Amino acid sequence: MWKFFVLSAIGILMFFVPVTIGERSTIPLDHIVSWLRTSVPAVLPYYALALIAAGAAYPFLTRTWRRDTTTLVFSLARVVGLVVGVMLVFGIGPAWLFAEGMGPFLLNALVIPVGLLVPIGAVFLAMLVGYGLMEFIGVLVRPFMRPVFRTPGRSAIDAVASFVGSYSLALLITNRVYLEGKYHRREAMIIATGFSTVSATFMIVVANALDLMEHWTLYFWSTLLITFLVTAVTVRIPPLSREPEDYAPGVDPRPEQDHAGNRFAAAWREARATVAADPGVGRTVLTNLKDGFVMAMAILPSILSIGLLGLVLAEFTPVFDWLGYLFYPITWALQIPEPMLVAKAAALGVSEMFLPAALVTESAMSVKFVVAVVSVSQIIFFSAMVPSLVGTQIPVSIPRLLVVWFLRVAISLALTIPLALLLF
């Protein structure tokens, strides 16, 4: 059982324990990514482009593009992403593509960090989820997770990983556990759309942009609470409540058992059984590393195609002004200042979660607080989170995903606006 203690401790350290190096405090995994970005900056665009090229070819080489319409659309989007990636890396293309908030933003703020974070994170992910910690924690917190979120206790690890790590790592965990038969489809979708939000590191960027750092503790805990409250509501209504309870094809289902008697002893037994089934540390790490590269290959080209489309629509068309009318009745009825602006910002988040903050930098503090919270609690955005989810083996319906996004934004606004008016 030394593996349970030592390897799980390494996983916890890498994902959950902020460490100060220089003047920067963040999790060690983020420090590794930052060190690589500063050590070999000239190499990274070409590394990212290699992953993008592999990702564009992968669905056609493996013939998975024929699986369903959604997979076909995203397979074609990967090819478009490869074209955009070549243009950005080699500096060819129209001037608007190289505007500060367009191609360079996607490449430098999303593609390169995610391209490093997912494979490196996958190595330490093997230690976090492969040696009994998930099962141990799962048994202990099942009495809370199951009635509140209708998910197994082990999903608590996913929830924490997203807030301290990133949605891409949380989705990597969810996909791994789904393929092991420990989540069925409904549980995997609840976890993916309810917990896999941006990390605290991304939240700091939003808070800095909106001058909320002096209220950081309030902002962080409000966002955490509202995000999980919204999840507790959405799991009880369609479409999530009607997701089938199918397990991954060809997988032996291993649902979480309800344990009578001493819960701690039961948790220890589960952890021991998981460690006993370990095929070897080297093999486990290599399997996870391979999964990490496959997921990065799926995510990166989609970020460049779908993310760029969202940015273009936001910049050059009134699409998000029209979408804003979906949420205007809520913002108007709850009497937030500038209700139409808040509604438009809420709608804009579906393309890229950072964009809403740019709209309200000159607004009242209550408006900034609402937009900052909702941009995180919405969870679903097409520049990165949706490509990450489609890159997993979890079956995804884009129309149902859009309905979940609408419900999350509407409920988030209804919860956040009264709190903001009370606080500010």
N, C-alpha and C positions, 0 to 999 in steps of 0.2 A: 504493500500500500504506500510505499515511498512515492510512487508516481502520483497518487492522489494529492499528497501534501506538497511535494516539490514542484511538479509540473503545473498543477492548478495554481499554486502561488505565483509562478512565473507568469501565467496567463492573466491572473488578477492584477499583478504589477503592471504588465504591459498595457492593459486596457483600462484600468480603473483608478490607478494611483497617480495623481499629478506630481510631477517632479520639476523642480526649478533648476534650469541650466542657463547660465548667463542671467538674463533678466526675464526669461520666458518660463512660465509655469504651464505645463500641459502634460498629457500622458506620454510615457516613453515611446510608444509607437509613433506618435506625432513628431517627437524629437528626431527619431530615425529618418522619417520622411523629410523633415526640414533640413537635416544634415545632408542628405543626398541631394536635395534641391540646391543647396548652396555649394556643395563640393563639385558636382559635375553638371552645372546648368546647361552647358552647350550640348551635352549628349542627350538630355531628357526629351527634347522635341522629337528626335529621331527614334528613341526608345518607344515613345507614345505612338509614333506613326507606324512602327513595326507591329505593335499590338493592334492598332486600328486596321492595318492591312490583313493581319491574321483573322481578326474578328469579322471583317467583311467577307472573307473567303470561307470561313468555317461553316455557315449554314448550307452553302452550296456543295462543299466537299463532303459533309456528313449527310446531305440530303434532308436535313430537318426543316428546310424552308417550305416543304410541302405539307407540314403537319396541320396547319390551319391558316385562316386568312390573316389573323393577327401576326403569326410568325412570318408569313410572307411579306407583310407590310414592313415589319421591323427588319427583315433580312434585306429588303431593298433600301431601307433607311440607312443600314450599315454601309452599303455601297456609296450612297450619297455622302455619308460621313467620311469615307475614305477620300473622296474627291475634295471635300472641304479641308480635310487634314493636309493633303498634299499642297493645296493652295496656301494654307497658313504657314506651314513649315518652310516652304520654298519661296514665300513672298510673292506669289502671283495671284492675280484676281482683281476684282473691282475695289475701288477705294472704300466703299461703305463696309465691306467685309473686314477691313483693318481698322475701323473706328474703335476707339478705346473700349466701348461697352459691348462690342460684337465679338468677332472671331478671337482676338487676343484674350478677352475675358474668359471665353469658354476654354481656350487652350491652356492658359496659365493658371486660372483659378479653379478649374474643374478637371480637365482631362489629365494633366500631368499629376496633380496630387492624388486623384483617384487611381490612376495607373500605377502609382507606387504603393498607395495605401492598401489596396485590395490584396495583391500577392504577398506583400510583407506581412500584412495582418493575418492572412490565411495560415502562415507558419505558426504564429502564436495562438491563433484560434484553435489549432489542433490541441494545444495544451489546455486551453480554457474549457473546451466542450468534450474532449475525448477521454478524460480520466476521472469521471465520476462526479465532478463538481456540479454539473447541470442536474444530474439525478438527485444528488444530495440536497441541493437547494430546492429542487422541484418538489420533493416529498414534504419538506418543511413548510413551504408557502402555498401548497395546493389548496388548503382551506380558504385562502384569500383569493387566489387567481381564478379558480374555477367559478365561484358564484359571481364575482365582479366582472370578469372579462370573458368568461366561458372558454378559457384556454388552460392548458396544463400548467402545473407549477413551474416546470422548467422554462416556460416562456418569460419568466422574470429576468433571466439572464439576457434574453434578447432586448427587453425593455431597457435595462441598464446599459447594455453595450451601445445602443443607438445614441443615448444621451451623452455618454462619455467618449464614445468612439466615432461612429458615423453610421448613417443608414446603409451604406454599402456593406459594412462589416456585419451589421445586424441582419441584413438580407442573406449574407453568406452563411451566417449561423442558421437562419430559418430554413434555407434551402438544404443545408447539410442534414438538419434534424428531420425535415420532411422526407428526404430520400432514405433516411434510416427507418422510416415507418413510425416515428414517434409523434408526428403531427399528421392529422388528415387535412384535406384541402381547405375546409372551412377554418380550422385552427390556423393553418399557415397564412391564409388571407387576412384573418383578423390581426395576426401578429405583424404581417407585412404592412398593412394599411393603418394599424393602430399604434404601433410602437416604433416603427423604423423611421424616425424623424431625424432631422439634422442634429449634429452633436453640439455640446456646450461651446466648443471652439467656434463653430459657425454662428452660434447665438451671440458670442462676444463681438463678432464682426458687425452684426445687425445692431447690437446695443451701442457700439461705438459710432456707427453711422447716424444714429438717431439721438445721440447725447443721453443715453439711458444708463450709462455705466455707473453714475452716482446712485442709481436705483437698481443696481445689478442683482442683489439678493432677492429683492421683491420681484423683479422681472423673471429671474430664473425659476423660482418656486411657483410663481403664478402660471408660467408657461407649462411647467411639469404637471401641475395639478389640473389645469384646463385641458391639456392634451389627453391625459388619461381619463378625465371625466367624459370628454367627447367620445373616446373609445368605448367606455362603458355603456354609452347610449347607443352608438352606431351598431354594436354587436347584436342589439335586440330588435333592430328593424331591417327590412330589406334594403339592399341586396345581400348584405353579409349574413343575415339570419337564415337566408335561403341557399347559401352555398352548400354543395353536397359534401357529405362526410367520406368521400373517396380517398383512399390512400394512393401513393405514387404507384404507377404501373409496375408490376413485377416485384413489389416490395412486401416483405412479411410485416404486417401491422404489429406495432409494439406500443399500444396505448398505455398511458400512465395508470398505474393501479391505485385503487383506494386502499389505504393502509389502516387497519384497526390496531389498537394497542399503542405501544410506545413508538411515537412518530420518529424520534431521533434514531432509535435502533433500526427502524425500517429504512430511514434515509441512508444509514451506514451500510445496510445490506445491499441496497441499490448501487451505491458507489463501488462496493467490492465487486459486484457482478460486472459492472462496466469495465473496471480495471482488469479483471480476469479475462475479458474478451478482447483485450488490446492485441493487435497483430504485431506490435513492435513500434517503438517511438519513431524510428526512421521511416518506416512504411507509412505510418499515420501522417507524419509531417509532409512527406512527398505527395500523398494523396490530396491533402488540403492545399498544398502549393499548386498542384495541377488545377484543382477546382478554382483557386484564386485567379490564375492566369486565364482560364476559360471565361470566368465571370468578367474580368477586366476587358477581355477581348469583346465581350458582348456589350459592355457599358459604353466604352470610349467612342466608337463610331456613332452610336445612337445619340450621345450627348452633342456631338458636332452637327448632326443633322436635325434632330428634333429640337434640341436646345436653340440652335440658330433660327429655326422656323419660328419658335416662340418669341425670340428677341426681335425678329423682323416684323412680326405681326404687332408686337407692342410698340415698336418705334414708328412704323410707316402706315399702320391701318387703324381704324376705329373699333376693331373687333372687341378689345377689352373695355372700351367705353360702353359698348352694347351689353357685354356680359355683366358689367357693373350694375345694370338695372335689375339683375336677379337678386342682388343683395340690398338694393336701395331701400325697399320697404322696411327691412330690419334696422338699417342704420338711421333712417329717418324716424321711425317709431320710437327708437331708444334715445333719440335726441343727442347723438354725438355731434360735436362741431364738424362742419364740412362733410355731411353724410354722403354726398355723391362721390367725393374724393376717396373716402374710406371704402365705399362700395367698389369703386374701380380698382383700388389697391388690392382689395381682397380677391377680386377676379383675376388680377394680373399674376397673382402667386402661382396659378396653375402652370404657367410657362417656366418660371424660375423664381425660387423663393426669395432671392435677394432683390428682385425688381420692385416689390411694393415699398420697401424702405426708401428707394430713390424718389418716390412720388411725394412723400410727406416730410421731407427734411426741414421744411419751413413751417410746419403746422404746430398746433398746440400739443402740449405734452400728453394729454389724454389720447389724442389721435395717434401720436407716435407709439404709445404703449399698446393700443389696440392692434395696430398694423404689425408691430413687432411680435406680439403673441400669436396672432392669427397666421402669420406667414410661417411659423414653426408648427402650430397645432394642426394646420391643414394636411401636413405630411406629404400629400401627393403632388408632385410637380414634374413636368415633362422634360426638363433639361437634363435631369440626372436620376431622380428616384424611379421614375417609370421605366427608363431603359435598364436600370439595375434590376428591377422586379421582372421585367420581360427576359432578362438574361439568366434567370433561374429556371428550374424545371417545374415551378409551380404554375398551373394553368391560369392564365390571366385573360379577363374580358375587359377591353378598353371601355366600352359603354358603361359597364357596371362600375368600373374604376372611377369614371367621371361622376357617376351618381354618388359614390362614397365621398369623393372630393367635395361636391356641392353640399352634402349633408354636414360634413366636418366643418366647412367654412361657415355655414349658416348657424350651426350650434355654437361654434367658437365665438362668433360675433355676439350671439345672444348672451353668452356667459361673460365675455370680456368687457363689453361696453359698460354695463352697470358697475363692474369692478373699477374700471378706469375712471368713470365719473365720480365714484366714491373716493378714490385715492388722490386724484388730481383736480 
